[in-house]
Amino acid sequence: MKEYDIAIVGGGGAGLTAAVYAARARRSTVVFERLVTGGQIATTDIVENFPGFPEGVNGFDLAQLMLKQAEKFGAEMVYEGVESLERTEDSRFRLETASGAWDRMRSTRPLKSRCPGATFSLAATAAPRAANRPAKPAATDSL
Ligand SMILES: Cc1cc2nc3c(=O)[nH]c(=O)nc-3n(C[C@H](O)[C@H](O)[C@H](O)COP(=O)(O)OP(=O)(O)OC[C@H]3O[C@@H](n4cnc5c(N)ncnc54)[C@H](O)[C@@H]3O)c2cc1C
């Protein structure tokens, strides 16, 4: 079972920022991301209000830069959704990721990550949800 000082759930801007700070402070850091590096910002073409980019920056490129910065200090990415988080009897946390197959495929990086130091960060702020209504109004709606 691999152990980290700090586990961050969500690899969007918030999670990757947390990862930069945590890894730069020399804490062993893992970021769990279930979809795409950078989260929502990676889905937009131009970001014009991020400091340091007077001409704007492509959202995907910005996300990759955030990732590069976090990894430079040693943060590790795991592209798995976190399904559960539990506090263990010894006051640590145990995270369980979504895919059992990932555990079996990579026995050196087990499914359950243990986080001594009792620290984790939840940066999984948002996820798109399908609107609970029909894409087009029904014929009767326009009457
Ligand atoms: C099209 C679009 C354009 C935008 N343009 C701008 C802009 O120009 N300027 C601006 O300031 N803001 C913009 N925003 C808003 C900005 O993207 C968000 O404010 C920002 O992404 C929030 O970052 P976050 O890290 O808090 O959350 P998110 O970006 O939502 O990241 C959360 C991450 O957590 C992951 N996650 C969730 N649950 C789990 C789990 N159980 N296990 C593992 N991972 C999980 C998600 O997959 C996601 O990647 C835009 C948003 C969109 C959608």
The ligand as an SDF file (V2000), in Angstrom:
LIG
                    3D

 53 58  0  0  0  0  0  0  0  0999 V2000
  -16.1670   26.6840  -20.5650 C   0  0  0  0  0  0  0  0  0  0  0  0
  -15.5920   27.3240  -19.3190 C   0  0  0  0  0  0  0  0  0  0  0  0
  -14.8430   28.4800  -19.4420 C   0  0  0  0  0  0  0  0  0  0  0  0
  -14.3170   29.1020  -18.3070 C   0  0  0  0  0  0  0  0  0  0  0  0
  -13.5690   30.2360  -18.4710 N   0  0  0  0  0  0  0  0  0  0  0  0
  -13.0230   30.8270  -17.4080 C   0  0  0  0  0  0  0  0  0  0  0  0
  -12.2010   31.9830  -17.5480 C   0  0  0  0  0  0  0  0  0  0  0  0
  -11.9500   32.4660  -18.6470 O   0  0  0  0  0  0  0  0  0  0  0  0
  -11.6780   32.5350  -16.4230 N   0  0  0  0  0  0  0  0  0  0  0  0
  -11.9270   32.0280  -15.1890 C   0  0  0  0  0  0  0  0  0  0  0  0
  -11.4340   32.5820  -14.2040 O   0  0  0  0  0  0  0  0  0  0  0  0
  -12.6990   30.9290  -15.0080 N   0  0  0  0  0  0  0  0  0  0  0  0
  -13.2450   30.3210  -16.0800 C   0  0  0  0  0  0  0  0  0  0  0  0
  -14.0300   29.2140  -15.9160 N   0  0  0  0  0  0  0  0  0  0  0  0
  -14.2790   28.7340  -14.5510 C   0  0  0  0  0  0  0  0  0  0  0  0
  -13.0920   27.9100  -14.0680 C   0  0  0  0  0  0  0  0  0  0  0  0
  -12.8140   26.8780  -15.0140 O   0  0  0  0  0  0  0  0  0  0  0  0
  -13.4050   27.3010  -12.7060 C   0  0  0  0  0  0  0  0  0  0  0  0
  -13.6420   28.3400  -11.7830 O   0  0  0  0  0  0  0  0  0  0  0  0
  -12.2430   26.4610  -12.2170 C   0  0  0  0  0  0  0  0  0  0  0  0
  -11.9850   25.4250  -13.1380 O   0  0  0  0  0  0  0  0  0  0  0  0
  -12.5400   25.8660  -10.8550 C   0  0  0  0  0  0  0  0  0  0  0  0
  -11.4270   25.0870  -10.5330 O   0  0  0  0  0  0  0  0  0  0  0  0
  -11.5220   23.9530   -9.4500 P   0  0  0  0  0  0  0  0  0  0  0  0
  -10.1820   23.2510   -9.4180 O   0  0  0  0  0  0  0  0  0  0  0  0
  -12.0630   24.5150   -8.1920 O   0  0  0  0  0  0  0  0  0  0  0  0
  -12.6650   22.9470   -9.9720 O   0  0  0  0  0  0  0  0  0  0  0  0
  -12.7270   22.1020  -11.3150 P   0  0  0  0  0  0  0  0  0  0  0  0
  -12.0750   22.7880  -12.4520 O   0  0  0  0  0  0  0  0  0  0  0  0
  -14.1720   21.7360  -11.4450 O   0  0  0  0  0  0  0  0  0  0  0  0
  -11.8770   20.8170  -10.9790 O   0  0  0  0  0  0  0  0  0  0  0  0
  -12.3800   19.7990  -10.1340 C   0  0  0  0  0  0  0  0  0  0  0  0
  -11.7760   18.5050  -10.6150 C   0  0  0  0  0  0  0  0  0  0  0  0
  -12.0960   17.4720   -9.6860 O   0  0  0  0  0  0  0  0  0  0  0  0
  -12.3000   16.2860  -10.4150 C   0  0  0  0  0  0  0  0  0  0  0  0
  -13.0750   15.3870   -9.5750 N   0  0  0  0  0  0  0  0  0  0  0  0
  -14.3430   15.5450   -9.1270 C   0  0  0  0  0  0  0  0  0  0  0  0
  -14.6910   14.5110   -8.3360 N   0  0  0  0  0  0  0  0  0  0  0  0
  -13.6140   13.6820   -8.2990 C   0  0  0  0  0  0  0  0  0  0  0  0
  -13.3480   12.4290   -7.6460 C   0  0  0  0  0  0  0  0  0  0  0  0
  -14.2770   11.8300   -6.8680 N   0  0  0  0  0  0  0  0  0  0  0  0
  -12.1400   11.8370   -7.8180 N   0  0  0  0  0  0  0  0  0  0  0  0
  -11.1950   12.4230   -8.6180 C   0  0  0  0  0  0  0  0  0  0  0  0
  -11.3970   13.6060   -9.2460 N   0  0  0  0  0  0  0  0  0  0  0  0
  -12.5830   14.2230   -9.0830 C   0  0  0  0  0  0  0  0  0  0  0  0
  -13.0280   16.7380  -11.6670 C   0  0  0  0  0  0  0  0  0  0  0  0
  -12.8990   15.7830  -12.7020 O   0  0  0  0  0  0  0  0  0  0  0  0
  -12.3150   18.0470  -11.9660 C   0  0  0  0  0  0  0  0  0  0  0  0
  -11.2280   17.8640  -12.8690 O   0  0  0  0  0  0  0  0  0  0  0  0
  -14.5680   28.5610  -17.0310 C   0  0  0  0  0  0  0  0  0  0  0  0
  -15.2900   27.3780  -16.9020 C   0  0  0  0  0  0  0  0  0  0  0  0
  -15.7930   26.7610  -18.0330 C   0  0  0  0  0  0  0  0  0  0  0  0
  -16.5780   25.4680  -17.8850 C   0  0  0  0  0  0  0  0  0  0  0  0
  1  2  1  0
  2  3  1  0
  2 52  2  0
  3  4  2  0
  4  5  1  0
  4 50  1  0
  5  6  2  0
  6  7  1  0
  6 13  1  0
  7  8  2  0
  7  9  1  0
  9 10  1  0
 10 11  2  0
 10 12  1  0
 12 13  2  0
 13 14  1  0
 14 15  1  0
 14 50  1  0
 15 16  1  0
 16 17  1  0
 16 18  1  0
 18 19  1  0
 18 20  1  0
 20 21  1  0
 20 22  1  0
 22 23  1  0
 23 24  1  0
 24 25  2  0
 24 26  1  0
 24 27  1  0
 27 28  1  0
 28 29  2  0
 28 30  1  0
 28 31  1  0
 31 32  1  0
 32 33  1  0
 33 34  1  0
 33 48  1  0
 34 35  1  0
 35 36  1  0
 35 46  1  0
 36 37  1  0
 36 45  1  0
 37 38  2  0
 38 39  1  0
 39 40  1  0
 39 45  2  0
 40 41  1  0
 40 42  2  0
 42 43  1  0
 43 44  2  0
 44 45  1  0
 46 47  1  0
 46 48  1  0
 48 49  1  0
 50 51  2  0
 51 52  1  0
 52 53  1  0
M  END
$$$$
